[in-house]
């Protein structure tokens, strides 16, 4: 009986969990100002997992949400994500992946390009 309880506990601790962590009405990693109009495109998704090559230059660090956002923007060629839902996936105590599902928006002269840090 003890072995069964320990096996169940071990399975629980190593199981994959997913949990919603953030709802964002609008988000962009490439533009700083909100759009003025634009065209909504179909649903977009992005994902970033620990161990994937980072988007940031060496020495700069950005978070899992930022990486997932940038992945969706690049993959679907959109300027903004609207009604974005971010879900962390992974172990019980640490997220190993972040996924985002949203509507893509191609800005219409909306925002200024973010300046790159030197």
MOPAC internal coordinates of N, CA, C and O (Angstrom, degrees):
PM7 1SCF
backbone

  N    0.0000 0     0.00 0     0.00 0    0    0    0
  C    1.4492 1     0.00 0     0.00 0    1    0    0
  C    1.5249 1   110.81 1     0.00 0    2    1    0
  O    1.2310 1   120.92 1   140.00 1    3    2    1
  N    1.3611 1   115.84 1   -40.00 1    3    2    1
  C    1.4648 1   119.79 1   179.40 1    5    3    2
  C    1.5236 1   110.88 1   -63.07 1    6    5    3
  O    1.2310 1   120.68 1   138.74 1    7    6    5
  N    1.3265 1   116.30 1   -41.26 1    7    6    5
  C    1.4641 1   120.18 1  -179.93 1    9    7    6
  C    1.5246 1   110.78 1   -62.45 1   10    9    7
  O    1.2310 1   120.53 1   139.58 1   11   10    9
  N    1.3212 1   116.60 1   -40.42 1   11   10    9
  C    1.4542 1   120.80 1   179.88 1   13   11   10
  C    1.5228 1   110.82 1   -64.50 1   14   13   11
  O    1.2310 1   120.53 1   138.88 1   15   14   13
  N    1.3256 1   116.59 1   -41.12 1   15   14   13
  C    1.4634 1   120.99 1   178.44 1   17   15   14
  C    1.5206 1   110.49 1   -64.94 1   18   17   15
  O    1.2310 1   119.93 1   138.42 1   19   18   17
  N    1.3280 1   117.74 1   -41.58 1   19   18   17
  C    1.4623 1   121.19 1   178.92 1   21   19   18
  C    1.5292 1   111.26 1   -66.38 1   22   21   19
  O    1.2310 1   120.15 1   139.97 1   23   22   21
  N    1.3217 1   117.32 1   -40.03 1   23   22   21
  C    1.4582 1   120.68 1   177.04 1   25   23   22
  C    1.5288 1   111.27 1   -64.00 1   26   25   23
  O    1.2310 1   120.64 1   139.39 1   27   26   25
  N    1.3169 1   116.38 1   -40.61 1   27   26   25
  C    1.4695 1   120.09 1   178.78 1   29   27   26
  C    1.5226 1   110.55 1   -64.95 1   30   29   27
  O    1.2310 1   120.25 1   138.40 1   31   30   29
  N    1.3272 1   117.14 1   -41.60 1   31   30   29
  C    1.4611 1   121.63 1   177.97 1   33   31   30
  C    1.5237 1   110.92 1   -64.38 1   34   33   31
  O    1.2310 1   120.14 1   136.36 1   35   34   33
  N    1.3057 1   117.33 1   -43.64 1   35   34   33
  C    1.4671 1   121.23 1   178.51 1   37   35   34
  C    1.5284 1   110.77 1   -62.74 1   38   37   35
  O    1.2310 1   120.19 1   138.72 1   39   38   37
  N    1.3043 1   117.24 1   -41.28 1   39   38   37
  C    1.4688 1   120.74 1   178.63 1   41   39   38
  C    1.5266 1   110.69 1   -63.95 1   42   41   39
  O    1.2310 1   120.54 1   139.86 1   43   42   41
  N    1.3192 1   116.58 1   -40.14 1   43   42   41
  C    1.4608 1   120.82 1   179.38 1   45   43   42
  C    1.5214 1   111.30 1   -64.65 1   46   45   43
  O    1.2310 1   120.23 1   136.86 1   47   46   45
  N    1.3192 1   117.16 1   -43.14 1   47   46   45
  C    1.4597 1   121.03 1  -177.13 1   49   47   46
  C    1.5250 1   112.99 1   -70.90 1   50   49   47
  O    1.2310 1   119.78 1   153.27 1   51   50   49
  N    1.3112 1   118.02 1   -26.73 1   51   50   49
  C    1.4644 1   120.26 1  -178.69 1   53   51   50
  C    1.5260 1   112.60 1  -101.27 1   54   53   51
  O    1.2310 1   120.17 1   178.69 1   55   54   53
  N    1.3119 1   117.28 1    -1.31 1   55   54   53
  C    1.4583 1   120.46 1  -178.32 1   57   55   54
  C    1.5243 1   110.72 1   -67.54 1   58   57   55
  O    1.2310 1   121.35 1   -23.39 1   59   58   57
  N    1.2924 1   115.03 1   156.61 1   59   58   57
  C    1.4590 1   121.70 1   179.21 1   61   59   58
  C    1.5257 1   108.53 1   -85.75 1   62   61   59
  O    1.2310 1   120.93 1   -51.94 1   63   62   61
  N    1.3182 1   115.83 1   128.06 1   63   62   61
  C    1.4487 1   121.86 1   178.86 1   65   63   62
  C    1.5190 1   109.39 1  -114.04 1   66   65   63
  O    1.2310 1   120.44 1   -27.24 1   67   66   65
  N    1.3026 1   116.76 1   152.76 1   67   66   65
  C    1.4564 1   120.40 1   169.85 1   69   67   66
  C    1.5270 1   107.50 1  -133.56 1   70   69   67
  O    1.2310 1   121.37 1   -38.93 1   71   70   69
  N    1.3371 1   114.98 1   141.07 1   71   70   69
  C    1.4495 1   120.21 1  -175.81 1   73   71   70
  C    1.5195 1   109.21 1  -149.59 1   74   73   71
  O    1.2310 1   121.00 1   -47.17 1   75   74   73
  N    1.3279 1   115.70 1   132.83 1   75   74   73
  C    1.4601 1   119.70 1   176.39 1   77   75   74
  C    1.5208 1   108.43 1   -70.67 1   78   77   75
  O    1.2310 1   120.92 1   -48.44 1   79   78   77
  N    1.3355 1   115.84 1   131.56 1   79   78   77
  C    1.4633 1   119.62 1  -177.65 1   81   79   78
  C    1.5252 1   113.14 1  -117.37 1   82   81   79
  O    1.2310 1   119.86 1   161.24 1   83   82   81
  N    1.3374 1   117.87 1   -18.76 1   83   82   81
  C    1.4546 1   118.11 1  -174.83 1   85   83   82
  C    1.5246 1   110.79 1  -160.92 1   86   85   83
  O    1.2310 1   121.12 1   -41.83 1   87   86   85
  N    1.3268 1   115.47 1   138.17 1   87   86   85
  C    1.4593 1   123.04 1   167.36 1   89   87   86
  C    1.5182 1   105.96 1  -113.87 1   90   89   87
  O    1.2310 1   119.83 1   -52.22 1   91   90   89
  N    1.3183 1   117.92 1   127.78 1   91   90   89
  C    1.4631 1   121.16 1   179.55 1   93   91   90
  C    1.5219 1   109.59 1  -124.41 1   94   93   91
  O    1.2310 1   119.84 1   -57.32 1   95   94   93
  N    1.3320 1   117.91 1   122.68 1   95   94   93
  C    1.4548 1   119.62 1   179.52 1   97   95   94
  C    1.5316 1   112.23 1   -63.39 1   98   97   95
  O    1.2310 1   120.54 1   143.14 1   99   98   97
  N    1.3434 1   116.58 1   -36.86 1   99   98   97
  C    1.4644 1   120.83 1   176.19 1  101   99   98
  C    1.5256 1   108.17 1  -155.81 1  102  101   99
  O    1.2310 1   120.66 1   -39.85 1  103  102  101
  N    1.3284 1   116.34 1   140.15 1  103  102  101
  C    1.4672 1   120.85 1  -178.45 1  105  103  102
  C    1.5257 1   108.67 1  -152.40 1  106  105  103
  O    1.2310 1   121.14 1   -34.50 1  107  106  105
  N    1.3307 1   115.43 1   145.50 1  107  106  105
  C    1.4583 1   121.36 1   175.99 1  109  107  106
  C    1.5137 1   108.77 1  -150.01 1  110  109  107
  O    1.2310 1   120.63 1   -39.03 1  111  110  109
  N    1.3093 1   116.40 1   140.97 1  111  110  109
  C    1.4660 1   121.12 1   174.19 1  113  111  110
  C    1.5254 1   111.08 1  -100.12 1  114  113  111
  O    1.2310 1   120.06 1   176.89 1  115  114  113
  N    1.3306 1   117.49 1    -3.11 1  115  114  113
  C    1.4624 1   120.05 1  -176.45 1  117  115  114
  C    1.5228 1   113.66 1  -115.89 1  118  117  115
  O    1.2310 1   119.65 1   158.64 1  119  118  117
  N    1.3189 1   118.28 1   -21.36 1  119  118  117
  C    1.4603 1   121.64 1  -179.93 1  121  119  118
  C    1.5192 1   110.13 1  -124.56 1  122  121  119
  O    1.2310 1   120.52 1   -37.59 1  123  122  121
  N    1.3390 1   116.61 1   142.41 1  123  122  121
  C    1.4582 1   119.76 1  -175.25 1  125  123  122
  C    1.5250 1   113.93 1   -95.29 1  126  125  123
  O    1.2310 1   119.68 1   154.20 1  127  126  125
  N    1.3320 1   118.22 1   -25.80 1  127  126  125
  C    1.4595 1   121.05 1  -178.60 1  129  127  126
  C    1.5171 1   110.61 1  -101.83 1  130  129  127
  O    1.2310 1   120.63 1   -27.19 1  131  130  129
  N    1.3438 1   116.39 1   152.81 1  131  130  129
  C    1.4671 1   118.56 1   177.15 1  133  131  130
  C    1.5276 1   110.91 1   -67.57 1  134  133  131
  O    1.2310 1   120.22 1   -24.08 1  135  134  133
  N    1.3142 1   117.18 1   155.92 1  135  134  133
  C    1.4655 1   120.17 1  -177.21 1  137  135  134
  C    1.5213 1   112.08 1   -73.32 1  138  137  135
  O    1.2310 1   121.36 1   -25.69 1  139  138  137
  N    1.3111 1   115.01 1   154.31 1  139  138  137
  C    1.4672 1   121.94 1   169.71 1  141  139  138
  C    1.5212 1   105.92 1  -108.83 1  142  141  139
  O    1.2310 1   121.22 1   -89.27 1  143  142  141
  N    1.3037 1   115.28 1    90.73 1  143  142  141
  C    1.4632 1   119.19 1  -175.83 1  145  143  142
  C    1.5120 1   109.97 1    83.54 1  146  145  143
  O    1.2310 1   121.12 1    23.10 1  147  146  145
  N    1.3008 1   115.46 1  -156.90 1  147  146  145
  C    1.4505 1   120.03 1   179.78 1  149  147  146
  C    1.5051 1   110.83 1   126.30 1  150  149  147
  O    1.2310 1   121.51 1    -4.16 1  151  150  149
  N    1.3034 1   114.71 1   175.84 1  151  150  149
  C    1.4583 1   121.13 1  -177.35 1  153  151  150
  C    1.5206 1   109.59 1  -117.56 1  154  153  151
  O    1.2310 1   120.88 1   -58.05 1  155  154  153
  N    1.3211 1   115.93 1   121.95 1  155  154  153
  C    1.4600 1   120.32 1   176.63 1  157  155  154
  C    1.5219 1   108.41 1   -78.92 1  158  157  155
  O    1.2310 1   121.42 1   -48.45 1  159  158  157
  N    1.3157 1   114.90 1   131.55 1  159  158  157
  C    1.4586 1   120.27 1   176.74 1  161  159  158
  C    1.5229 1   108.50 1  -108.52 1  162  161  159
  O    1.2310 1   120.20 1     1.56 1  163  162  161
  N    1.2898 1   117.21 1  -178.44 1  163  162  161
  C    1.4554 1   121.85 1  -174.94 1  165  163  162
  C    1.5309 1   112.46 1   -63.10 1  166  165  163
  O    1.2310 1   121.26 1     0.08 1  167  166  165
  N    1.2994 1   115.20 1  -179.92 1  167  166  165
  C    1.4601 1   121.36 1   177.55 1  169  167  166
  C    1.5225 1   110.47 1   -58.76 1  170  169  167
  O    1.2310 1   121.03 1   -39.16 1  171  170  169
  N    1.3134 1   115.63 1   140.84 1  171  170  169
  C    1.4613 1   121.03 1   177.38 1  173  171  170
  C    1.5233 1   108.80 1  -126.12 1  174  173  171
  O    1.2310 1   121.14 1   -25.07 1  175  174  173
  N    1.3099 1   115.42 1   154.93 1  175  174  173
  C    1.4624 1   121.16 1   178.08 1  177  175  174
  C    1.5208 1   108.91 1  -136.92 1  178  177  175
  O    1.2310 1   121.34 1   -26.88 1  179  178  177
  N    1.3094 1   115.03 1   153.12 1  179  178  177
  C    1.4532 1   121.07 1   174.57 1  181  179  178
  C    1.5172 1   108.72 1  -146.61 1  182  181  179
  O    1.2310 1   121.28 1   -22.20 1  183  182  181
  N    1.3208 1   115.16 1   157.80 1  183  182  181
  C    1.4609 1   119.43 1  -178.86 1  185  183  182
  C    1.5178 1   109.29 1  -151.63 1  186  185  183
  O    1.2310 1   121.25 1   -38.63 1  187  186  185
  N    1.3213 1   115.21 1   141.37 1  187  186  185
  C    1.4575 1   120.65 1   173.60 1  189  187  186
  C    1.5191 1   107.62 1  -140.21 1  190  189  187
  O    1.2310 1   121.00 1   -47.50 1  191  190  189
  N    1.3240 1   115.69 1   132.50 1  191  190  189
  C    1.4657 1   121.43 1   178.93 1  193  191  190
  C    1.5223 1   109.44 1  -120.38 1  194  193  191
  O    1.2310 1   121.06 1   -32.13 1  195  194  193
  N    1.3172 1   115.58 1   147.87 1  195  194  193
  C    1.4585 1   120.60 1   175.44 1  197  195  194
  C    1.5246 1   107.57 1   -56.57 1  198  197  195
  O    1.2310 1   120.70 1   -50.54 1  199  198  197
  N    1.3171 1   116.27 1   129.46 1  199  198  197
  C    1.4535 1   121.33 1  -178.00 1  201  199  198
  C    1.5207 1   112.78 1   104.80 1  202  201  199
  O    1.2310 1   120.41 1   160.35 1  203  202  201
  N    1.3608 1   116.83 1   -19.65 1  203  202  201
  C    1.4633 1   119.43 1   174.04 1  205  203  202
  C    1.5255 1   108.50 1   -68.79 1  206  205  203
  O    1.2310 1   119.60 1   -26.27 1  207  206  205
  N    1.3309 1   118.36 1   153.73 1  207  206  205
  C    1.4616 1   119.65 1   177.06 1  209  207  206
  C    1.5297 1   110.00 1   -62.16 1  210  209  207
  O    1.2310 1   119.60 1   -50.31 1  211  210  209
  N    1.3264 1   118.36 1   129.69 1  211  210  209
  C    1.4664 1   120.44 1  -178.43 1  213  211  210
  C    1.5219 1   111.86 1   -74.06 1  214  213  211
  O    1.2310 1   120.98 1   -27.10 1  215  214  213
  N    1.3220 1   115.72 1   152.90 1  215  214  213
  C    1.4629 1   121.76 1   177.05 1  217  215  214
  C    1.5199 1   111.31 1   -79.63 1  218  217  215
  O    1.2310 1   120.71 1   149.27 1  219  218  217
  N    1.3253 1   116.25 1   -30.73 1  219  218  217
  C    1.4593 1   120.79 1  -177.71 1  221  219  218
  C    1.5204 1   110.58 1   -72.31 1  222  221  219
  O    1.2310 1   121.19 1   -28.10 1  223  222  221
  N    1.3287 1   115.33 1   151.90 1  223  222  221
  C    1.4558 1   119.96 1   177.28 1  225  223  222
  C    1.5215 1   109.30 1   -67.90 1  226  225  223
  O    1.2310 1   121.03 1   -23.62 1  227  226  225
  N    1.3101 1   115.63 1   156.38 1  227  226  225
  C    1.4564 1   121.19 1  -179.18 1  229  227  226
  C    1.5261 1   109.78 1   -55.74 1  230  229  227
  O    1.2310 1   120.30 1   -46.14 1  231  230  229
  N    1.3024 1   117.04 1   133.86 1  231  230  229
  C    1.4540 1   122.22 1  -178.83 1  233  231  230
  C    1.5216 1   112.74 1    98.72 1  234  233  231
  O    1.2310 1   120.30 1   156.98 1  235  234  233
  N    1.3346 1   117.04 1   -23.02 1  235  234  233
  C    1.4615 1   121.42 1   175.71 1  237  235  234
  C    1.5179 1   107.94 1  -100.91 1  238  237  235
  O    1.2310 1   120.92 1   -36.27 1  239  238  237
  N    1.3056 1   115.85 1   143.73 1  239  238  237
  C    1.4489 1   119.41 1   177.63 1  241  239  238
  C    1.5199 1   109.11 1  -126.85 1  242  241  239
  O    1.2310 1   120.68 1   -44.60 1  243  242  241
  N    1.3277 1   116.31 1   135.40 1  243  242  241
  C    1.4492 1   121.04 1   171.73 1  245  243  242
  C    1.5129 1   107.27 1  -126.17 1  246  245  243
  O    1.2310 1   120.47 1   -18.64 1  247  246  245
  N    1.3140 1   116.72 1   161.36 1  247  246  245
  C    1.4517 1   120.90 1  -173.16 1  249  247  246
  C    1.5186 1   114.32 1   -82.82 1  250  249  247
  O    1.2310 1   121.64 1    -3.93 1  251  250  249
  N    1.3207 1   114.47 1   176.07 1  251  250  249
  C    1.4602 1   121.23 1  -178.85 1  253  251  250
  C    1.5260 1   111.90 1   -63.00 1  254  253  251
  O    1.2310 1   120.10 1   141.66 1  255  254  253
  N    1.3374 1   117.42 1   -38.34 1  255  254  253
  C    1.4632 1   120.95 1   178.74 1  257  255  254
  C    1.5277 1   109.87 1   -63.03 1  258  257  255
  O    1.2310 1   120.70 1   135.46 1  259  258  257
  N    1.3423 1   116.27 1   -44.54 1  259  258  257
  C    1.4661 1   120.72 1   179.14 1  261  259  258
  C    1.5229 1   111.31 1   -61.55 1  262  261  259
  O    1.2310 1   120.53 1   135.57 1  263  262  261
  N    1.3143 1   116.60 1   -44.43 1  263  262  261
  C    1.4686 1   120.79 1  -179.53 1  265  263  262
  C    1.5269 1   111.12 1   -63.90 1  266  265  263
  O    1.2310 1   119.94 1   137.33 1  267  266  265
  N    1.3312 1   117.72 1   -42.67 1  267  266  265
  C    1.4631 1   120.73 1   179.45 1  269  267  266
  C    1.5296 1   110.57 1   -65.21 1  270  269  267
  O    1.2310 1   120.64 1   140.65 1  271  270  269
  N    1.3337 1   116.39 1   -39.35 1  271  270  269
  C    1.4643 1   121.15 1   177.89 1  273  271  270
  C    1.5193 1   110.43 1   -62.14 1  274  273  271
  O    1.2310 1   120.54 1   131.54 1  275  274  273
  N    1.3174 1   116.58 1   -48.46 1  275  274  273
  C    1.4599 1   121.19 1  -179.22 1  277  275  274
  C    1.5261 1   111.29 1   -63.69 1  278  277  275
  O    1.2310 1   120.40 1   142.19 1  279  278  277
  N    1.3289 1   116.85 1   -37.81 1  279  278  277
  C    1.4629 1   120.48 1   177.20 1  281  279  278
  C    1.5271 1   110.52 1   -60.45 1  282  281  279
  O    1.2310 1   120.06 1   134.57 1  283  282  281
  N    1.3257 1   117.48 1   -45.43 1  283  282  281
  C    1.4666 1   120.98 1   179.78 1  285  283  282
  C    1.5302 1   111.03 1   -65.03 1  286  285  283
  O    1.2310 1   120.47 1   138.05 1  287  286  285
  N    1.3325 1   116.71 1   -41.95 1  287  286  285
  C    1.4662 1   119.83 1  -179.87 1  289  287  286
  C    1.5261 1   111.45 1   -62.42 1  290  289  287
  O    1.2310 1   120.68 1   134.72 1  291  290  289
  N    1.3255 1   116.31 1   -45.28 1  291  290  289
  C    1.4683 1   120.08 1  -178.67 1  293  291  290
  C    1.5271 1   111.37 1   -68.77 1  294  293  291
  O    1.2310 1   120.50 1   135.09 1  295  294  293
  N    1.3204 1   116.64 1   -44.91 1  295  294  293
  C    1.4641 1   121.42 1  -175.77 1  297  295  294
  C    1.5231 1   111.67 1   -63.07 1  298  297  295
  O    1.2310 1   120.42 1   142.05 1  299  298  297
  N    1.3406 1   116.80 1   -37.95 1  299  298  297
  C    1.4631 1   120.54 1  -175.04 1  301  299  298
  C    1.5316 1   113.12 1  -106.55 1  302  301  299
  O    1.2310 1   120.66 1  -177.00 1  303  302  301
  N    1.3481 1   116.34 1     3.00 1  303  302  301
  C    1.4664 1   122.12 1   177.80 1  305  303  302
  C    1.5302 1   112.14 1    53.90 1  306  305  303
  O    1.2310 1   121.03 1  -126.51 1  307  306  305
  N    1.3329 1   115.63 1    53.49 1  307  306  305
  C    1.4649 1   121.64 1   177.53 1  309  307  306
  C    1.5274 1   109.22 1  -120.59 1  310  309  307
  O    1.2310 1   121.21 1   -20.79 1  311  310  309
  N    1.3270 1   115.30 1   159.21 1  311  310  309
  C    1.4621 1   120.83 1  -179.38 1  313  311  310
  C    1.5231 1   112.83 1   -92.16 1  314  313  311
  O    1.2310 1   120.78 1   148.52 1  315  314  313
  N    1.3159 1   116.12 1   -31.48 1  315  314  313
  C    1.4613 1   121.70 1  -177.26 1  317  315  314
  C    1.5251 1   109.99 1  -136.25 1  318  317  315
  O    1.2310 1   120.97 1   -22.02 1  319  318  317
  N    1.3252 1   115.75 1   157.98 1  319  318  317
  C    1.4563 1   122.66 1   168.32 1  321  319  318
  C    1.5228 1   106.31 1  -114.07 1  322  321  319
  O    1.2310 1   120.23 1   -47.39 1  323  322  321
  N    1.3217 1   117.16 1   132.61 1  323  322  321
  C    1.4589 1   120.40 1   177.05 1  325  323  322
  C    1.5212 1   109.17 1  -117.47 1  326  325  323
  O    1.2310 1   121.59 1   -28.40 1  327  326  325
  N    1.3298 1   114.56 1   151.60 1  327  326  325
  C    1.4755 1   121.20 1  -178.20 1  329  327  326
  C    1.5282 1   110.64 1    50.02 1  330  329  327
  O    1.2310 1   121.22 1  -132.73 1  331  330  329
  N    1.3140 1   115.27 1    47.27 1  331  330  329
  C    1.4652 1   121.19 1  -176.42 1  333  331  330
  C    1.5266 1   111.45 1   -79.76 1  334  333  331
  O    1.2310 1   121.24 1   -42.51 1  335  334  333
  N    1.3128 1   115.24 1   137.49 1  335  334  333
  C    1.4694 1   122.60 1   176.04 1  337  335  334
  C    1.5197 1   107.13 1  -119.95 1  338  337  335
  O    1.2310 1   120.83 1   -58.51 1  339  338  337
  N    1.3294 1   116.02 1   121.49 1  339  338  337
  C    1.4585 1   122.07 1  -179.72 1  341  339  338
  C    1.5225 1   109.32 1  -105.22 1  342  341  339
  O    1.2310 1   121.28 1   -48.87 1  343  342  341
  N    1.3235 1   115.16 1   131.13 1  343  342  341
  C    1.4684 1   121.66 1  -179.42 1  345  343  342
  C    1.5169 1   109.05 1  -126.56 1  346  345  343
  O    1.2310 1   121.03 1   -52.65 1  347  346  345
  N    1.3344 1   115.63 1   127.35 1  347  346  345
  C    1.4651 1   119.02 1   175.50 1  349  347  346
  C    1.5178 1   107.87 1   -90.72 1  350  349  347
  O    1.2310 1   121.70 1   -36.03 1  351  350  349
  N    1.3101 1   114.35 1   143.97 1  351  350  349
  C    1.4582 1   121.31 1   179.27 1  353  351  350
  C    1.5070 1   107.80 1  -128.88 1  354  353  351
  O    1.2310 1   120.79 1   -29.34 1  355  354  353
  N    1.3049 1   116.09 1   150.66 1  355  354  353
  C    1.4458 1   119.40 1   175.95 1  357  355  354
  C    1.5013 1   112.26 1   140.92 1  358  357  355
  O    1.2310 1   121.66 1    26.00 1  359  358  357
  N    1.3117 1   114.44 1  -154.00 1  359  358  357
  C    1.4507 1   121.12 1  -177.58 1  361  359  358
  C    1.5161 1   112.36 1   -71.57 1  362  361  359
  O    1.2310 1   121.44 1    -6.41 1  363  362  361
  N    1.3038 1   114.85 1   173.59 1  363  362  361
  C    1.4495 1   121.39 1  -176.47 1  365  363  362
  C    1.5301 1   112.56 1   -64.77 1  366  365  363
  O    1.2310 1   119.83 1   146.97 1  367  366  365
  N    1.3194 1   117.94 1   -33.03 1  367  366  365
  C    1.4529 1   120.66 1  -172.58 1  369  367  366
  C    1.5198 1   114.15 1  -108.34 1  370  369  367
  O    1.2310 1   119.26 1   167.05 1  371  370  369
  N    1.3167 1   119.02 1   -12.95 1  371  370  369
  C    1.4539 1   120.74 1  -178.82 1  373  371  370
  C    1.5253 1   110.03 1  -147.24 1  374  373  371
  O    1.2310 1   121.62 1   -46.65 1  375  374  373
  N    1.3406 1   114.50 1   133.35 1  375  374  373
  C    1.4639 1   118.64 1   176.00 1  377  375  374
  C    1.5203 1   108.84 1   -72.62 1  378  377  375
  O    1.2310 1   120.50 1   -42.32 1  379  378  377
  N    1.3115 1   116.66 1   137.68 1  379  378  377
  C    1.4579 1   119.86 1   175.62 1  381  379  378
  C    1.5257 1   110.84 1  -109.19 1  382  381  379
  O    1.2310 1   120.04 1   158.66 1  383  382  381
  N    1.3274 1   117.53 1   -21.34 1  383  382  381
  C    1.4596 1   122.02 1   177.85 1  385  383  382
  C    1.5207 1   109.60 1  -140.86 1  386  385  383
  O    1.2310 1   121.30 1   -27.36 1  387  386  385
  N    1.3277 1   115.11 1   152.64 1  387  386  385
  C    1.4574 1   121.75 1   173.08 1  389  387  386
  C    1.5220 1   106.89 1  -126.70 1  390  389  387
  O    1.2310 1   120.57 1   -49.87 1  391  390  389
  N    1.3297 1   116.52 1   130.13 1  391  390  389
  C    1.4562 1   120.66 1   176.58 1  393  391  390
  C    1.5237 1   108.79 1  -118.31 1  394  393  391
  O    1.2310 1   121.22 1   -28.88 1  395  394  393
  N    1.3176 1   115.26 1   151.12 1  395  394  393
  C    1.4637 1   120.68 1   176.20 1  397  395  394
  C    1.5226 1   108.54 1  -132.14 1  398  397  395
  O    1.2310 1   121.43 1   -41.26 1  399  398  397
  N    1.3224 1   114.86 1   138.74 1  399  398  397
  C    1.4549 1   122.70 1   172.97 1  401  399  398
  C    1.5176 1   106.22 1  -125.96 1  402  401  399
  O    1.2310 1   120.42 1   -48.72 1  403  402  401
  N    1.3380 1   116.80 1   131.28 1  403  402  401
  C    1.4585 1   120.00 1  -175.33 1  405  403  402
  C    1.5205 1   110.25 1  -159.67 1  406  405  403
  O    1.2310 1   121.20 1    -1.58 1  407  406  405
  N    1.3202 1   115.31 1   178.42 1  407  406  405
  C    1.4557 1   122.34 1   167.50 1  409  407  406
  C    1.5235 1   106.21 1   -95.52 1  410  409  407
  O    1.2310 1   120.05 1   -42.88 1  411  410  409
  N    1.3037 1   117.51 1   137.12 1  411  410  409
  C    1.4499 1   121.20 1   177.31 1  413  411  410
  C    1.5160 1   110.43 1   -87.38 1  414  413  411
  O    1.2310 1   120.46 1   -32.32 1  415  414  413
  N    1.3249 1   116.73 1   147.68 1  415  414  413
  C    1.4556 1   121.61 1   178.68 1  417  415  414
  C    1.5153 1   108.76 1  -133.97 1  418  417  415
  O    1.2310 1   120.88 1   -55.61 1  419  418  417
  N    1.3183 1   115.93 1   124.39 1  419  418  417
  C    1.4580 1   120.78 1   173.72 1  421  419  418
  C    1.5160 1   106.11 1   -92.47 1  422  421  419
  O    1.2310 1   120.78 1   -66.41 1  423  422  421
  N    1.3413 1   116.12 1   113.59 1  423  422  421
  C    1.4546 1   121.58 1  -175.79 1  425  423  422
  C    1.5126 1   112.07 1   -65.49 1  426  425  423
  O    1.2310 1   121.59 1   -28.27 1  427  426  425
  N    1.3046 1   114.56 1   151.73 1  427  426  425
  C    1.4561 1   120.96 1  -179.59 1  429  427  426
  C    1.5279 1   107.65 1  -116.32 1  430  429  427
  O    1.2310 1   121.08 1   -98.15 1  431  430  429
  N    1.3363 1   115.54 1    81.85 1  431  430  429
  C    1.4558 1   119.15 1  -178.03 1  433  431  430
  C    1.5011 1   112.13 1    63.28 1  434  433  431
  O    1.2310 1   120.41 1  -155.09 1  435  434  433
  N    1.3299 1   116.82 1    24.91 1  435  434  433
  C    1.4502 1   121.04 1  -169.74 1  437  435  434
  C    1.5059 1   115.77 1   -75.20 1  438  437  435
  O    1.2310 1   120.26 1   118.35 1  439  438  437
  N    1.2836 1   117.10 1   -61.65 1  439  438  437
  C    1.4435 1   118.42 1  -170.04 1  441  439  438
  C    1.4962 1   113.26 1  -115.09 1  442  441  439
  O    1.2310 1   122.04 1   -16.26 1  443  442  441
  N    1.3075 1   113.70 1   163.74 1  443  442  441
  C    1.4632 1   120.46 1   174.54 1  445  443  442
  C    1.5179 1   107.52 1   -84.55 1  446  445  443
  O    1.2310 1   120.84 1   -35.86 1  447  446  445
  N    1.3180 1   115.99 1   144.14 1  447  446  445
  C    1.4647 1   120.16 1   176.08 1  449  447  446
  C    1.5093 1   108.07 1   -64.11 1  450  449  447
  O    1.2310 1   120.52 1   -41.20 1  451  450  449
  N    1.3183 1   116.61 1   138.80 1  451  450  449
  C    1.4585 1   120.75 1   176.70 1  453  451  450
  C    1.5179 1   108.91 1   -67.83 1  454  453  451
  O    1.2310 1   120.97 1   -42.58 1  455  454  453
  N    1.3089 1   115.74 1   137.42 1  455  454  453
  C    1.4644 1   120.12 1   178.62 1  457  455  454
  C    1.5173 1   109.05 1   -76.83 1  458  457  455
  O    1.2310 1   121.21 1   -40.98 1  459  458  457
  N    1.3057 1   115.28 1   139.02 1  459  458  457
  C    1.4638 1   120.17 1   179.05 1  461  459  458
  C    1.5176 1   108.74 1   -81.69 1  462  461  459
  O    1.2310 1   121.13 1   -42.99 1  463  462  461
  N    1.3321 1   115.44 1   137.01 1  463  462  461
  C    1.4673 1   120.61 1   176.25 1  465  463  462
  C    1.5023 1   109.69 1   -76.46 1  466  465  463
  O    1.2310 1   120.70 1   -37.14 1  467  466  465
  N    1.2840 1   116.27 1   142.86 1  467  466  465
  C    1.4620 1   120.49 1   179.24 1  469  467  466
  C    1.4936 1   110.94 1  -106.84 1  470  469  467
  O    1.2310 1   120.10 1   180.00 1  471  470  469

